Amino acid sequence: MQSDCVFNQYDEMYMARAIELAKKGRFTTTPNPNVGCVLVKNNEIVGEGFHQLAGQGHAEVNALAMAGSKAKGATAYVTLEPCSHYGRTPPCAEGLKAAGVVKVIAAMVDSNPQVAGKGLKILSDAGIEVAYGLLEAQARALNLGFFKRMEHGLPYVTCKMAASIDGKTALNNGQSKWITGAAARQDVQLYRAQSCAILTGADTVLVDDAKLNVRKNELPQALPTQLPLRQPVRVIIDSQNRLTPNLALFAIESEIIIFTTKVDKSQHWPHFVKHIVVTASNSKVDLTAVLKKLAKLQFNTVWLEAGATLAGKMVELDLIDEFIFYLAPKLIGCDGKSLVNFPELISMQNTIDLTFNECTRIGDDLRISAVKSSLKPLDTKE
Amino acid sequence: MQSDCVFNQYDEMYMARAIELAKKGRFTTTPNPNVGCVLVKNNEIVGEGFHQLAGQGHAEVNALAMAGSKAKGATAYVTLEPCSHYGRTPPCAEGLKAAGVVKVIAAMVDSNPQVAGKGLKILSDAGIEVAYGLLEAQARALNLGFFKRMEHGLPYVTCKMAASIDGKTALNNGQSKWITGAAARQDVQLYRAQSCAILTGADTVLVDDAKLNVRKNELPQALPTQLPLRQPVRVIIDSQNRLTPNLALFAIESEIIIFTTKVDKSQHWPHFVKHIVVTASNSKVDLTAVLKKLAKLQFNTVWLEAGATLAGKMVELDLIDEFIFYLAPKLIGCDGKSLVNFPELISMQNTIDLTFNECTRIGDDLRISAVKSSLKPLDTKE
C-alpha cells in the first residue's frame, strides 16, 4: 500500500501525542505491539488511550471508551493500522466504524499478516476517510520487535556490551566489577524490563552467578505505567548441560528456558524451568533455531547479555539487530578481555559494519547505540 | 591573587567576544598564548584584536590600534592578564595605561612567571580599575598547552587513538586502512594544525611510511585566519636508530626532531632534521626527558599519534593530559590489535581513570574526548 496523503501540523501534533501514549505500554503489552490512539473533534481531544496489556482493550477501545458519544464525527489518530481480526478482543476497525468516527489516520499499515491493510479496508469500505504514513518512522520504532517477528519470524535482538573505552570487558584475571558505573547498570535494568527475554550463555551464568532478573529498586525512575513489572523470560544457551539447579538464577521464581542439545534428567529442576532441545550439525545449540523458536513463542524482543564467545557467534550468524555499548572512561590495556570473539578477519573489507544511532552520557559512562548498517533503510522516512 | 569582582551580563558578552577573537590565533601564535581583547566605551566596541603571530602585536596592541583616540576612557576586556615585561614587544599593561583606558577586566591572571600579577599591578598602581576571573574556565581552555608549560615545565599532550567500536586499531595481519572515515581523518588534520609538535615512534613511521605533516587540502574547512599554516614539528622517538633518510617523512622539508639514545652518524640527514640524545636507565629514550626538552624548546602542545606500545608507555608514565578517541562503527573481533599496551592490571582499582568531556559525530564515526580524572578540577570554575 502506498500513501500520498498530505498531513497538516495539527495531524502531526495529534499523532505525536498518540506515539507518546503508545510508549507507556512498552513494559507490558508483549506479545502485542505498543499502540496509542487519540480521538479529535473540532480540534479538541475527546478521547485517548493506549494498549496496556495483552488480552485487554486495544488503544482504540480505550480511547473510544473515554470519548463516549463524542466519538461520533471525530478523527482517530492511531499509531498502527486498526486491527481487522477477532483475537482476544473484537476488531478495532469495527469499533471505530460503530462509534461513528469519520476519519482515521494511521501512522503505518500493520505488517501482521492477519491485518496487513484489511483494517483500513474495513474502514474505507464503510465510507470512512482513511490516511496513513504520518510519523511512520517513529511509529515503527515503537515496535521494532513486533515487526521483526511479523516480517522475518525472528525476534529483534539487542546486544548489550559494557567495556572500557579501549574495548575491554574485564582484566585478564577475569575481574570486571565494575567496569561501568551504577547509572549504566540501572539503565540496563530499564532495557531488561522492556524486553520479552534476556538471553545469555551458561558461561555468564556460572561466572557471575547471575540472576538476570529485573530489580524494581534498581530501575532509574518511576515507570510510566502503574501496571505490574513483567519479568522477562530468562533464556540460557547451555549446550553441555553445565547449569545446576542450585544457581542463584533458579532462586528467582520466574520463567526460564534452557536451550540445550540433550536434557539432563539427573537434575531436579524447579517448575518454572523449561528445557528445549535444538541441536545444530556441530552438536551445539543451533542459535538460529533458538531465535526462530522464541519468535514462535511470541517473543518480540531479546536482550542479549552474553560473553565474547556467544556474542561473537551471534554476530557471525548475523542475528543481532542492534548493539548498546556502555563505555566507561577507563583504560585496561591490551591484556584485558576483548568485547567480541569471532573468527579472525583477513581484510578490512570484512569488518562487521554498523551505523551509530545515538551517544548519550549515562553517569560517568557513555551509552552508544548502533544498528547493523543493512538496517539503515528502516529509518530513512524520517 | 583572588578576585571577588562582580560582573554583569555586558561584561560577560564582551569577554565572550574576546574569547572568540582569541581562538582565531590558535593555528599561529605558538609559543605565545592565544589572547583576545575588546575595548568598550559607552557600551560600544571601539576596538578589538587578537594575537596572531609571535613577535607581532599582542591582542591589546591590535585592539588599541583599531580604537585610536577612542581608547581614552574605555574598558578593556582581555582573555589573559596584560603582560608586564619587555619581550619582542613592549608591555601591554603600559600600552593600556598610555592609551587612557580606565578599567581592565582580565579573564585570568597569567601563570607565566614573568607576568603573574605584575601586569595587573602596573595598571592598578596607575589608578586604573582592575578586575579578573570572568569566564576564566573558557579563557584557560584557550591555552591549556601554554599554562601546562608555564606551570609544570611540560607540554600539554593529547593522544589520538582511532579504533573500531570494539577497541581494535587494526586486524591481526596489520591491515588498518581505513578504520575511520575521511571526515575523521580530516578532523585529525585540524588537530595537527593546532599543535606545536606531532609525536610518534619509529614503528609508526616505518609501518605506515607516514609523513605526519599538515595537508592544507585535507583540512575540513577554511581556516579562521589568513595567516600561513604552520607545520608542527615532527618529533620521532627512535631508540634504536631504525629511521633512514629515504623515508617519506624526510621528503617534506619541515623541521623534524629525532630523539634517540645515540646519533647514527653513518646516515646523511637533511638540514631540517635534528637529533637529540636522551637516554633512560633502561637504555631507551627517556620519554619524560623528551617532554621536558620539548617544553624547554617552547612547545606548548604535543599531538601524540602513536602505536599501542608508545601510547601505553606514555600512559604508564602519566604523561598524557587528554585523549581523543575516534571510534568507527565496526567490529573487528578479539584477534584485532588492541589500542594501548601497558603492563597487565591485576585489580580493577588500577585501571587508568579518565573523565569523558565530549562525544561528537564526525562523519560516520564518533569522536570522544577524555581527560585524566585528576585534571577534572581545572574546569570546576565553570
Boltz contact constraints between the chains, C-beta under 6 A:
constraints:
  - contact:
      token1: [A, 166]
      token2: [B, 167]
      max_distance: 6.0
  - contact:
      token1: [A, 166]
      token2: [B, 339]
      max_distance: 6.0
  - contact:
      token1: [A, 166]
      token2: [B, 340]
      max_distance: 6.0
  - contact:
      token1: [A, 167]
      token2: [B, 166]
      max_distance: 6.0
  - contact:
      token1: [A, 167]
      token2: [B, 167]
      max_distance: 6.0
  - contact:
      token1: [A, 171]
      token2: [B, 345]
      max_distance: 6.0
  - contact:
      token1: [A, 172]
      token2: [B, 344]
      max_distance: 6.0
  - contact:
      token1: [A, 175]
      token2: [B, 348]
      max_distance: 6.0
  - contact:
      token1: [A, 329]
      token2: [B, 354]
      max_distance: 6.0
  - contact:
      token1: [A, 329]
      token2: [B, 355]
      max_distance: 6.0
  - contact:
      token1: [A, 329]
      token2: [B, 356]
      max_distance: 6.0
  - contact:
      token1: [A, 329]
      token2: [B, 370]
      max_distance: 6.0
  - contact:
      token1: [A, 330]
      token2: [B, 351]
      max_distance: 6.0
  - contact:
      token1: [A, 330]
      token2: [B, 353]
      max_distance: 6.0
  - contact:
      token1: [A, 331]
      token2: [B, 340]
      max_distance: 6.0
  - contact:
      token1: [A, 331]
      token2: [B, 352]
      max_distance: 6.0
  - contact:
      token1: [A, 332]
      token2: [B, 351]
      max_distance: 6.0
  - contact:
      token1: [A, 333]
      token2: [B, 340]
      max_distance: 6.0
  - contact:
      token1: [A, 333]
      token2: [B, 342]
      max_distance: 6.0
  - contact:
      token1: [A, 334]
      token2: [B, 338]
      max_distance: 6.0
  - contact:
      token1: [A, 334]
      token2: [B, 341]
      max_distance: 6.0
  - contact:
      token1: [A, 335]
      token2: [B, 344]
      max_distance: 6.0
  - contact:
      token1: [A, 338]
      token2: [B, 334]
      max_distance: 6.0
  - contact:
      token1: [A, 339]
      token2: [B, 166]
      max_distance: 6.0
  - contact:
      token1: [A, 340]
      token2: [B, 166]
      max_distance: 6.0
  - contact:
      token1: [A, 340]
      token2: [B, 331]
      max_distance: 6.0
  - contact:
      token1: [A, 340]
      token2: [B, 333]
      max_distance: 6.0
  - contact:
      token1: [A, 341]
      token2: [B, 334]
      max_distance: 6.0
  - contact:
      token1: [A, 342]
      token2: [B, 333]
      max_distance: 6.0
  - contact:
      token1: [A, 344]
      token2: [B, 172]
      max_distance: 6.0
  - contact:
      token1: [A, 344]
      token2: [B, 335]
      max_distance: 6.0
  - contact:
      token1: [A, 345]
      token2: [B, 171]
      max_distance: 6.0
  - contact:
      token1: [A, 348]
      token2: [B, 175]
      max_distance: 6.0
  - contact:
      token1: [A, 351]
      token2: [B, 330]
      max_distance: 6.0
  - contact:
      token1: [A, 351]
      token2: [B, 332]
      max_distance: 6.0
  - contact:
      token1: [A, 352]
      token2: [B, 331]
      max_distance: 6.0
  - contact:
      token1: [A, 353]
      token2: [B, 330]
      max_distance: 6.0
  - contact:
      token1: [A, 354]
      token2: [B, 329]
      max_distance: 6.0
  - contact:
      token1: [A, 355]
      token2: [B, 329]
      max_distance: 6.0
  - contact:
      token1: [A, 356]
      token2: [B, 329]
      max_distance: 6.0
  - contact:
      token1: [A, 359]
      token2: [B, 359]
      max_distance: 6.0
  - contact:
      token1: [A, 359]
      token2: [B, 366]
      max_distance: 6.0
  - contact:
      token1: [A, 366]
      token2: [B, 359]
      max_distance: 6.0
  - contact:
      token1: [A, 370]
      token2: [B, 329]
      max_distance: 6.0
